[in-house]
Amino acid sequence: MLVELEDGEIKDVKVLENPYKDEPYGAGSKVALFLVSEGVNVLLTPMDCPKGKAILETGGVKIIKAEPGKRVEEVIKSLQSSL
């Protein structure tokens, strides 16, 4: 899910299918490259992927660890209140 924020408010939401969900290996790196190519600035994720992390950081994407099972809107609101 790609969420565009403007002035701290949700402006647009776009749901994309993971094009690498069926890859037998290397999916993390491929998804990282995909997110960088989509212009993602911040990634909220409960997962760790060392290879993907390196690609994301090199691409200028900030990674924020999110609690598993939380709704995206809840995570965004909690981040907004902590700023």
Jmol script that loads the backbone (N, CA, C; Angstrom):
load data "model"
ATOM      1  N   MET A   1       0.849  -1.154   0.000  1.00  0.00           N
ATOM      2  CA  MET A   1       0.000   0.000   0.000  1.00  0.00           C
ATOM      3  C   MET A   1       0.907   1.233   0.000  1.00  0.00           C
ATOM      4  N   LEU A   2       0.669   2.112  -0.945  1.00  0.00           N
ATOM      5  CA  LEU A   2       1.393   3.378  -1.001  1.00  0.00           C
ATOM      6  C   LEU A   2       0.453   4.463  -0.501  1.00  0.00           C
ATOM      7  N   VAL A   3       0.916   5.207   0.501  1.00  0.00           N
ATOM      8  CA  VAL A   3       0.114   6.275   1.082  1.00  0.00           C
ATOM      9  C   VAL A   3       0.855   7.578   0.857  1.00  0.00           C
ATOM     10  N   GLU A   4       0.169   8.522   0.238  1.00  0.00           N
ATOM     11  CA  GLU A   4       0.760   9.841   0.007  1.00  0.00           C
ATOM     12  C   GLU A   4       0.227  10.800   1.066  1.00  0.00           C
ATOM     13  N   LEU A   5       1.139  11.446   1.760  1.00  0.00           N
ATOM     14  CA  LEU A   5       0.759  12.421   2.776  1.00  0.00           C
ATOM     15  C   LEU A   5       1.053  13.826   2.272  1.00  0.00           C
ATOM     16  N   GLU A   6       0.181  14.749   2.645  1.00  0.00           N
ATOM     17  CA  GLU A   6       0.390  16.163   2.340  1.00  0.00           C
ATOM     18  C   GLU A   6       0.000  16.953   3.575  1.00  0.00           C
ATOM     19  N   ASP A   7       0.926  17.734   4.089  1.00  0.00           N
ATOM     20  CA  ASP A   7       0.697  18.508   5.310  1.00  0.00           C
ATOM     21  C   ASP A   7       0.224  17.611   6.460  1.00  0.00           C
ATOM     22  N   GLY A   8       0.777  16.408   6.528  1.00  0.00           N
ATOM     23  CA  GLY A   8       0.457  15.491   7.614  1.00  0.00           C
ATOM     24  C   GLY A   8      -0.857  14.743   7.461  1.00  0.00           C
ATOM     25  N   GLU A   9      -1.560  14.963   6.382  1.00  0.00           N
ATOM     26  CA  GLU A   9      -2.849  14.300   6.142  1.00  0.00           C
ATOM     27  C   GLU A   9      -2.734  13.336   4.969  1.00  0.00           C
ATOM     28  N   ILE A  10      -3.512  12.263   5.026  1.00  0.00           N
ATOM     29  CA  ILE A  10      -3.512  11.292   3.934  1.00  0.00           C
ATOM     30  C   ILE A  10      -4.183  11.920   2.724  1.00  0.00           C
ATOM     31  N   LYS A  11      -3.413  12.021   1.637  1.00  0.00           N
ATOM     32  CA  LYS A  11      -3.907  12.629   0.403  1.00  0.00           C
ATOM     33  C   LYS A  11      -4.388  11.564  -0.574  1.00  0.00           C
ATOM     34  N   ASP A  12      -3.639  10.451  -0.668  1.00  0.00           N
ATOM     35  CA  ASP A  12      -3.964   9.418  -1.647  1.00  0.00           C
ATOM     36  C   ASP A  12      -3.480   8.071  -1.131  1.00  0.00           C
ATOM     37  N   VAL A  13      -4.206   7.025  -1.490  1.00  0.00           N
ATOM     38  CA  VAL A  13      -3.830   5.658  -1.136  1.00  0.00           C
ATOM     39  C   VAL A  13      -3.904   4.815  -2.399  1.00  0.00           C
ATOM     40  N   LYS A  14      -2.829   4.077  -2.633  1.00  0.00           N
ATOM     41  CA  LYS A  14      -2.788   3.210  -3.818  1.00  0.00           C
ATOM     42  C   LYS A  14      -2.316   1.832  -3.357  1.00  0.00           C
ATOM     43  N   VAL A  15      -3.075   0.812  -3.703  1.00  0.00           N
ATOM     44  CA  VAL A  15      -2.705  -0.554  -3.338  1.00  0.00           C
ATOM     45  C   VAL A  15      -2.092  -1.224  -4.568  1.00  0.00           C
ATOM     46  N   LEU A  16      -0.867  -1.693  -4.397  1.00  0.00           N
ATOM     47  CA  LEU A  16      -0.157  -2.379  -5.477  1.00  0.00           C
ATOM     48  C   LEU A  16       0.072  -3.830  -5.090  1.00  0.00           C
ATOM     49  N   GLU A  17      -0.051  -4.708  -6.044  1.00  0.00           N
ATOM     50  CA  GLU A  17       0.269  -6.105  -5.796  1.00  0.00           C
ATOM     51  C   GLU A  17       1.787  -6.269  -5.833  1.00  0.00           C
ATOM     52  N   ASN A  18       2.294  -7.089  -4.934  1.00  0.00           N
ATOM     53  CA  ASN A  18       3.725  -7.373  -4.915  1.00  0.00           C
ATOM     54  C   ASN A  18       4.059  -8.217  -6.142  1.00  0.00           C
ATOM     55  N   PRO A  19       4.806  -7.658  -7.100  1.00  0.00           N
ATOM     56  CA  PRO A  19       5.099  -8.409  -8.321  1.00  0.00           C
ATOM     57  C   PRO A  19       6.070  -9.575  -8.084  1.00  0.00           C
ATOM     58  N   TYR A  20       6.642  -9.664  -6.898  1.00  0.00           N
ATOM     59  CA  TYR A  20       7.643 -10.699  -6.606  1.00  0.00           C
ATOM     60  C   TYR A  20       7.180 -11.681  -5.534  1.00  0.00           C
ATOM     61  N   LYS A  21       5.880 -11.696  -5.240  1.00  0.00           N
ATOM     62  CA  LYS A  21       5.371 -12.533  -4.153  1.00  0.00           C
ATOM     63  C   LYS A  21       5.589 -14.024  -4.385  1.00  0.00           C
ATOM     64  N   ASP A  22       5.742 -14.458  -5.605  1.00  0.00           N
ATOM     65  CA  ASP A  22       5.915 -15.881  -5.895  1.00  0.00           C
ATOM     66  C   ASP A  22       7.366 -16.254  -6.194  1.00  0.00           C
ATOM     67  N   GLU A  23       8.277 -15.324  -5.993  1.00  0.00           N
ATOM     68  CA  GLU A  23       9.694 -15.603  -6.267  1.00  0.00           C
ATOM     69  C   GLU A  23      10.229 -16.625  -5.259  1.00  0.00           C
ATOM     70  N   PRO A  24      10.971 -17.606  -5.722  1.00  0.00           N
ATOM     71  CA  PRO A  24      11.495 -18.615  -4.800  1.00  0.00           C
ATOM     72  C   PRO A  24      12.603 -18.078  -3.899  1.00  0.00           C
ATOM     73  N   TYR A  25      13.332 -17.062  -4.347  1.00  0.00           N
ATOM     74  CA  TYR A  25      14.385 -16.447  -3.531  1.00  0.00           C
ATOM     75  C   TYR A  25      14.684 -15.054  -4.077  1.00  0.00           C
ATOM     76  N   GLY A  26      15.262 -14.204  -3.226  1.00  0.00           N
ATOM     77  CA  GLY A  26      15.647 -12.862  -3.666  1.00  0.00           C
ATOM     78  C   GLY A  26      14.510 -11.863  -3.750  1.00  0.00           C
ATOM     79  N   ALA A  27      13.341 -12.225  -3.219  1.00  0.00           N
ATOM     80  CA  ALA A  27      12.187 -11.328  -3.339  1.00  0.00           C
ATOM     81  C   ALA A  27      12.404 -10.021  -2.582  1.00  0.00           C
ATOM     82  N   GLY A  28      13.056 -10.076  -1.419  1.00  0.00           N
ATOM     83  CA  GLY A  28      13.264  -8.867  -0.625  1.00  0.00           C
ATOM     84  C   GLY A  28      14.030  -7.801  -1.376  1.00  0.00           C
ATOM     85  N   SER A  29      15.105  -8.206  -2.042  1.00  0.00           N
ATOM     86  CA  SER A  29      15.904  -7.258  -2.817  1.00  0.00           C
ATOM     87  C   SER A  29      15.114  -6.703  -3.994  1.00  0.00           C
ATOM     88  N   LYS A  30      14.356  -7.552  -4.635  1.00  0.00           N
ATOM     89  CA  LYS A  30      13.568  -7.118  -5.794  1.00  0.00           C
ATOM     90  C   LYS A  30      12.465  -6.157  -5.370  1.00  0.00           C
ATOM     91  N   VAL A  31      11.811  -6.448  -4.249  1.00  0.00           N
ATOM     92  CA  VAL A  31      10.766  -5.549  -3.752  1.00  0.00           C
ATOM     93  C   VAL A  31      11.384  -4.207  -3.361  1.00  0.00           C
ATOM     94  N   ALA A  32      12.556  -4.235  -2.745  1.00  0.00           N
ATOM     95  CA  ALA A  32      13.236  -2.991  -2.369  1.00  0.00           C
ATOM     96  C   ALA A  32      13.503  -2.130  -3.602  1.00  0.00           C
ATOM     97  N   LEU A  33      14.015  -2.732  -4.654  1.00  0.00           N
ATOM     98  CA  LEU A  33      14.256  -1.993  -5.906  1.00  0.00           C
ATOM     99  C   LEU A  33      12.950  -1.449  -6.487  1.00  0.00           C
ATOM    100  N   PHE A  34      11.901  -2.241  -6.410  1.00  0.00           N
ATOM    101  CA  PHE A  34      10.579  -1.835  -6.892  1.00  0.00           C
ATOM    102  C   PHE A  34      10.087  -0.615  -6.121  1.00  0.00           C
ATOM    103  N   LEU A  35      10.233  -0.627  -4.788  1.00  0.00           N
ATOM    104  CA  LEU A  35       9.778   0.492  -3.972  1.00  0.00           C
ATOM    105  C   LEU A  35      10.582   1.760  -4.266  1.00  0.00           C
ATOM    106  N   VAL A  36      11.872   1.614  -4.444  1.00  0.00           N
ATOM    107  CA  VAL A  36      12.702   2.768  -4.795  1.00  0.00           C
ATOM    108  C   VAL A  36      12.248   3.328  -6.144  1.00  0.00           C
ATOM    109  N   SER A  37      11.977   2.447  -7.105  1.00  0.00           N
ATOM    110  CA  SER A  37      11.541   2.910  -8.430  1.00  0.00           C
ATOM    111  C   SER A  37      10.168   3.578  -8.386  1.00  0.00           C
ATOM    112  N   GLU A  38       9.358   3.234  -7.373  1.00  0.00           N
ATOM    113  CA  GLU A  38       8.034   3.849  -7.212  1.00  0.00           C
ATOM    114  C   GLU A  38       8.120   5.199  -6.498  1.00  0.00           C
ATOM    115  N   GLY A  39       9.326   5.579  -6.058  1.00  0.00           N
ATOM    116  CA  GLY A  39       9.509   6.873  -5.409  1.00  0.00           C
ATOM    117  C   GLY A  39       9.140   6.886  -3.938  1.00  0.00           C
ATOM    118  N   VAL A  40       9.158   5.738  -3.304  1.00  0.00           N
ATOM    119  CA  VAL A  40       8.825   5.650  -1.882  1.00  0.00           C
ATOM    120  C   VAL A  40       9.889   6.387  -1.065  1.00  0.00           C
ATOM    121  N   ASN A  41       9.448   7.187  -0.091  1.00  0.00           N
ATOM    122  CA  ASN A  41      10.350   7.928   0.791  1.00  0.00           C
ATOM    123  C   ASN A  41      10.510   7.255   2.149  1.00  0.00           C
ATOM    124  N   VAL A  42       9.416   6.637   2.633  1.00  0.00           N
ATOM    125  CA  VAL A  42       9.405   5.998   3.945  1.00  0.00           C
ATOM    126  C   VAL A  42       8.716   4.653   3.814  1.00  0.00           C
ATOM    127  N   LEU A  43       9.307   3.645   4.440  1.00  0.00           N
ATOM    128  CA  LEU A  43       8.720   2.307   4.453  1.00  0.00           C
ATOM    129  C   LEU A  43       8.378   1.942   5.881  1.00  0.00           C
ATOM    130  N   LEU A  44       7.097   1.649   6.130  1.00  0.00           N
ATOM    131  CA  LEU A  44       6.656   1.146   7.421  1.00  0.00           C
ATOM    132  C   LEU A  44       6.565  -0.369   7.281  1.00  0.00           C
ATOM    133  N   THR A  45       7.318  -1.108   8.091  1.00  0.00           N
ATOM    134  CA  THR A  45       7.341  -2.551   7.945  1.00  0.00           C
ATOM    135  C   THR A  45       7.623  -3.243   9.275  1.00  0.00           C
ATOM    136  N   PRO A  46       6.993  -4.405   9.500  1.00  0.00           N
ATOM    137  CA  PRO A  46       7.320  -5.181  10.690  1.00  0.00           C
ATOM    138  C   PRO A  46       8.472  -6.159  10.417  1.00  0.00           C
ATOM    139  N   MET A  47       8.925  -6.233   9.188  1.00  0.00           N
ATOM    140  CA  MET A  47       9.899  -7.246   8.781  1.00  0.00           C
ATOM    141  C   MET A  47      11.311  -6.677   8.672  1.00  0.00           C
ATOM    142  N   ASP A  48      12.285  -7.579   8.752  1.00  0.00           N
ATOM    143  CA  ASP A  48      13.683  -7.241   8.515  1.00  0.00           C
ATOM    144  C   ASP A  48      14.162  -7.979   7.274  1.00  0.00           C
ATOM    145  N   CYS A  49      14.887  -7.289   6.445  1.00  0.00           N
ATOM    146  CA  CYS A  49      15.485  -7.902   5.264  1.00  0.00           C
ATOM    147  C   CYS A  49      16.803  -7.182   5.022  1.00  0.00           C
ATOM    148  N   PRO A  50      17.917  -7.761   5.488  1.00  0.00           N
ATOM    149  CA  PRO A  50      19.205  -7.070   5.386  1.00  0.00           C
ATOM    150  C   PRO A  50      19.574  -6.611   3.977  1.00  0.00           C
ATOM    151  N   LYS A  51      19.375  -7.452   2.981  1.00  0.00           N
ATOM    152  CA  LYS A  51      19.720  -7.050   1.609  1.00  0.00           C
ATOM    153  C   LYS A  51      18.778  -5.962   1.110  1.00  0.00           C
ATOM    154  N   GLY A  52      17.515  -6.134   1.398  1.00  0.00           N
ATOM    155  CA  GLY A  52      16.538  -5.124   1.007  1.00  0.00           C
ATOM    156  C   GLY A  52      16.792  -3.804   1.708  1.00  0.00           C
ATOM    157  N   LYS A  53      17.180  -3.875   2.986  1.00  0.00           N
ATOM    158  CA  LYS A  53      17.454  -2.674   3.768  1.00  0.00           C
ATOM    159  C   LYS A  53      18.579  -1.855   3.141  1.00  0.00           C
ATOM    160  N   ALA A  54      19.636  -2.519   2.729  1.00  0.00           N
ATOM    161  CA  ALA A  54      20.761  -1.823   2.106  1.00  0.00           C
ATOM    162  C   ALA A  54      20.322  -1.109   0.828  1.00  0.00           C
ATOM    163  N   ILE A  55      19.504  -1.771   0.041  1.00  0.00           N
ATOM    164  CA  ILE A  55      19.012  -1.175  -1.211  1.00  0.00           C
ATOM    165  C   ILE A  55      18.121   0.020  -0.908  1.00  0.00           C
ATOM    166  N   LEU A  56      17.216  -0.139   0.058  1.00  0.00           N
ATOM    167  CA  LEU A  56      16.308   0.945   0.416  1.00  0.00           C
ATOM    168  C   LEU A  56      17.074   2.157   0.936  1.00  0.00           C
ATOM    169  N   GLU A  57      18.028   1.914   1.831  1.00  0.00           N
ATOM    170  CA  GLU A  57      18.795   3.029   2.385  1.00  0.00           C
ATOM    171  C   GLU A  57      19.606   3.738   1.302  1.00  0.00           C
ATOM    172  N   THR A  58      20.195   2.978   0.397  1.00  0.00           N
ATOM    173  CA  THR A  58      20.937   3.570  -0.710  1.00  0.00           C
ATOM    174  C   THR A  58      20.007   4.390  -1.604  1.00  0.00           C
ATOM    175  N   GLY A  59      18.759   3.938  -1.732  1.00  0.00           N
ATOM    176  CA  GLY A  59      17.772   4.653  -2.540  1.00  0.00           C
ATOM    177  C   GLY A  59      17.112   5.812  -1.818  1.00  0.00           C
ATOM    178  N   GLY A  60      17.561   6.091  -0.582  1.00  0.00           N
ATOM    179  CA  GLY A  60      17.027   7.233   0.155  1.00  0.00           C
ATOM    180  C   GLY A  60      15.728   6.967   0.881  1.00  0.00           C
ATOM    181  N   VAL A  61      15.376   5.694   1.078  1.00  0.00           N
ATOM    182  CA  VAL A  61      14.131   5.333   1.752  1.00  0.00           C
ATOM    183  C   VAL A  61      14.399   5.153   3.249  1.00  0.00           C
ATOM    184  N   LYS A  62      13.643   5.884   4.060  1.00  0.00           N
ATOM    185  CA  LYS A  62      13.738   5.745   5.516  1.00  0.00           C
ATOM    186  C   LYS A  62      12.879   4.550   5.927  1.00  0.00           C
ATOM    187  N   ILE A  63      13.424   3.682   6.773  1.00  0.00           N
ATOM    188  CA  ILE A  63      12.707   2.488   7.214  1.00  0.00           C
ATOM    189  C   ILE A  63      12.273   2.687   8.660  1.00  0.00           C
ATOM    190  N   ILE A  64      10.979   2.501   8.904  1.00  0.00           N
ATOM    191  CA  ILE A  64      10.425   2.608  10.253  1.00  0.00           C
ATOM    192  C   ILE A  64       9.778   1.283  10.605  1.00  0.00           C
ATOM    193  N   LYS A  65      10.211   0.723  11.717  1.00  0.00           N
ATOM    194  CA  LYS A  65       9.680  -0.560  12.182  1.00  0.00           C
ATOM    195  C   LYS A  65       8.260  -0.336  12.698  1.00  0.00           C
ATOM    196  N   ALA A  66       7.317  -1.107  12.188  1.00  0.00           N
ATOM    197  CA  ALA A  66       5.917  -1.017  12.591  1.00  0.00           C
ATOM    198  C   ALA A  66       5.521  -2.286  13.334  1.00  0.00           C
ATOM    199  N   GLU A  67       4.608  -2.131  14.261  1.00  0.00           N
ATOM    200  CA  GLU A  67       4.130  -3.282  15.026  1.00  0.00           C
ATOM    201  C   GLU A  67       3.305  -4.196  14.119  1.00  0.00           C
ATOM    202  N   PRO A  68       3.609  -5.510  14.102  1.00  0.00           N
ATOM    203  CA  PRO A  68       2.845  -6.435  13.267  1.00  0.00           C
ATOM    204  C   PRO A  68       1.355  -6.421  13.629  1.00  0.00           C
ATOM    205  N   GLY A  69       0.518  -6.489  12.623  1.00  0.00           N
ATOM    206  CA  GLY A  69      -0.923  -6.567  12.833  1.00  0.00           C
ATOM    207  C   GLY A  69      -1.626  -5.228  12.986  1.00  0.00           C
ATOM    208  N   LYS A  70      -0.880  -4.148  13.084  1.00  0.00           N
ATOM    209  CA  LYS A  70      -1.512  -2.820  13.199  1.00  0.00           C
ATOM    210  C   LYS A  70      -1.972  -2.350  11.834  1.00  0.00           C
ATOM    211  N   ARG A  71      -3.086  -1.637  11.834  1.00  0.00           N
ATOM    212  CA  ARG A  71      -3.595  -1.062  10.591  1.00  0.00           C
ATOM    213  C   ARG A  71      -2.689   0.100  10.172  1.00  0.00           C
ATOM    214  N   VAL A  72      -2.542   0.286   8.865  1.00  0.00           N
ATOM    215  CA  VAL A  72      -1.669   1.334   8.335  1.00  0.00           C
ATOM    216  C   VAL A  72      -2.071   2.694   8.895  1.00  0.00           C
ATOM    217  N   GLU A  73      -3.356   2.969   8.920  1.00  0.00           N
ATOM    218  CA  GLU A  73      -3.835   4.259   9.419  1.00  0.00           C
ATOM    219  C   GLU A  73      -3.418   4.476  10.887  1.00  0.00           C
ATOM    220  N   GLU A  74      -3.489   3.413  11.699  1.00  0.00           N
ATOM    221  CA  GLU A  74      -3.074   3.519  13.105  1.00  0.00           C
ATOM    222  C   GLU A  74      -1.588   3.857  13.217  1.00  0.00           C
ATOM    223  N   VAL A  75      -0.775   3.196  12.412  1.00  0.00           N
ATOM    224  CA  VAL A  75       0.666   3.426  12.449  1.00  0.00           C
ATOM    225  C   VAL A  75       0.975   4.863  12.039  1.00  0.00           C
ATOM    226  N   ILE A  76       0.340   5.340  10.990  1.00  0.00           N
ATOM    227  CA  ILE A  76       0.566   6.710  10.521  1.00  0.00           C
ATOM    228  C   ILE A  76       0.155   7.706  11.597  1.00  0.00           C
ATOM    229  N   LYS A  77      -1.005   7.495  12.210  1.00  0.00           N
ATOM    230  CA  LYS A  77      -1.470   8.415  13.256  1.00  0.00           C
ATOM    231  C   LYS A  77      -0.533   8.415  14.456  1.00  0.00           C
ATOM    232  N   SER A  78      -0.022   7.238  14.837  1.00  0.00           N
ATOM    233  CA  SER A  78       0.890   7.189  15.972  1.00  0.00           C
ATOM    234  C   SER A  78       2.198   7.905  15.652  1.00  0.00           C
ATOM    235  N   LEU A  79       2.641   7.814  14.411  1.00  0.00           N
ATOM    236  CA  LEU A  79       3.854   8.527  14.005  1.00  0.00           C
ATOM    237  C   LEU A  79       3.613  10.040  13.996  1.00  0.00           C
ATOM    238  N   GLN A  80       2.452  10.458  13.528  1.00  0.00           N
ATOM    239  CA  GLN A  80       2.143  11.875  13.486  1.00  0.00           C
ATOM    240  C   GLN A  80       2.109  12.461  14.902  1.00  0.00           C
ATOM    241  N   SER A  81       1.557  11.706  15.850  1.00  0.00           N
ATOM    242  CA  SER A  81       1.456  12.220  17.217  1.00  0.00           C
ATOM    243  C   SER A  81       2.797  12.250  17.929  1.00  0.00           C
ATOM    244  N   SER A  82       3.757  11.470  17.442  1.00  0.00           N
ATOM    245  CA  SER A  82       5.074  11.441  18.091  1.00  0.00           C
ATOM    246  C   SER A  82       6.034  12.480  17.509  1.00  0.00           C
ATOM    247  N   LEU A  83       5.621  13.162  16.467  1.00  0.00           N
ATOM    248  CA  LEU A  83       6.494  14.176  15.845  1.00  0.00           C
ATOM    249  C   LEU A  83       6.382  15.512  16.543  1.00  0.00           C
TER     250      LEU A  83
END
end "model"
wireframe off; spacefill off
backbone 0.3
color backbone group
